[in-house]
Amino acid sequence: MAQEQPSVADIFRRAQSVHRENPQLSYKDLKTQLLKEYQGAQFPPADRSTIPEQDARAPEEDWTAGLPIIMRGIQLQDWKEIINGIVLSLEQTENYEQQRGSQSVDTWHDRTVGIEGPLAKGVSKWMPEELMALAERETKK
């Protein structure tokens, strides 16, 4: 049976869902379970090693903590390293949320501070109003 090549984000989402379903599961046991699931599968591609949706949950320095370990695992073709990096990123993200709440509450990490005005001015220069209206309608859907 041919298996689809998982991305790092796919494996992270799987780790996240397993940990949500079973919150009393230790990170060590989570690593063991994920290793059993992915052992023998195709390795994730190195060019898609980020977890973009995590940017909204925690600061980049937390959710990217495991990426160097993941990359080393991909380069060495070692599932244990990949899983260790994924679980480290998950642990950092969950710890951040437990200690500080969601990132939207944390004004220190607000990335729009100081750029809202210049961004609106720049967009209005090159984007016609009808195109802006279309983009706004599409984002509301």
N, C-alpha and C positions, 0 to 999 in steps of 0.2 A: 504494500500500500504506500503510495507516494504521499509524503507529508509536505504541507505548505511550509515555506520558510518563515519562521516567526521573526518579527522585529523586536527590538529592545522594548519598545512601547507596548507591544502585545504581551510580552512576558511580564512587564511591570503591571499591566492591567490585571493579568491573571493572578499575580502575587497579591495585589490589592483586593481582588474579589475573594480569594481564599482567606485572607486575613480578616475581611469584613464578616464573612460567613462564620468564622471560627475565631473570635477575638482573643480567646484565652490561649490560642496556639502561640507558642514561643517563636521567636524569629529563627532560632536554630531548627525547630521542627518544620517551620515554613520552608527553610532552605532545603531540608531533606526531602520534603514532599515535592517541591519544584524540581529538584534534581532528578527525582524518579520520573517525573512527567516529561522532562525535556531530554533526558539522556538518550542519545542516539538520533535525535532530531537534527535537522540542518542548523548550522550556526547562523545567527542573525547577521545581516550585512553591516559592515562597519560604517557605511555612509549614512545609515539611518539609526544612529545610536542615541538620539535624544528622546525625551518624553515631554512633548510640547504642552500637553494639558496640565502638567504639574506646575507650570509657571504661575498659574492662578492660585495654587494651593499654598505654596511656600516660596521663600526667596530662592533665587537660582543657586546660591551657594549651598543650600540644604539639599534640594532634589538632585543636584548634579554631583553630590559627594561620591557616588558610586561609579560614575561614568569612566574614570580612568581604570578602575578595576574591570569594568565590563569590556572596555577596549582591549585591555591586556588579555582577557579571557578569549575574546574573538580572535586576536592575533595568535594566541597559543592554541586555539581550538580546544579550550578547556571550559566545560559547562560549569564546573564548580566555581571558577572565578566569575563567570558571567552572573550566576545566581547570587554569589556573595555581593557583587556590586549592586544588583537589583534590590536585594533585601536591605542593603545599607541605605540606598536612596529612599526606599519605602519607610524605613525606620526613622530617618532624619525628617522626612516630611510629616509623618504621624506625630513625632515628638514636638515638632514646631507647632502643629495645630493644637496639640494638647496643652502646651505651655503658653501659647500666645493667642490662640483662636485662629480664625481664618485670616489670610493675608489681607483681605479687603478691610479688616478692622485696623490693620497696622498701617498708619499713615506714613511711617518712616520709609516704607518700601513703595509708596505711591509713585509710579513711573511717569505720571502725567504732570507732576508739579513743575512749573516753569516752562513747559513746552506747549500747553494748550493754545495760548494766543498765537505764537509763531506758527504752529501747525495749522490752525484754522486760516491764518493769513496766507500761508504757502499753498494750501489746498485750493483756496478760493481764487488764486492767481491762475492756476492751470486747469482747474476742473470746472466746466460750465455748470450752471445751476440745474439744468435738466438732468445731467449725469449724476450730480449730487443727490437729487431727489430720487432717482432710480436706485442708487446705491443705498440710500437710507431705507427705501421700501423693501429692498431685498434683505437687508440685515434684520428688519423687523419680522420677517417671515420665519 
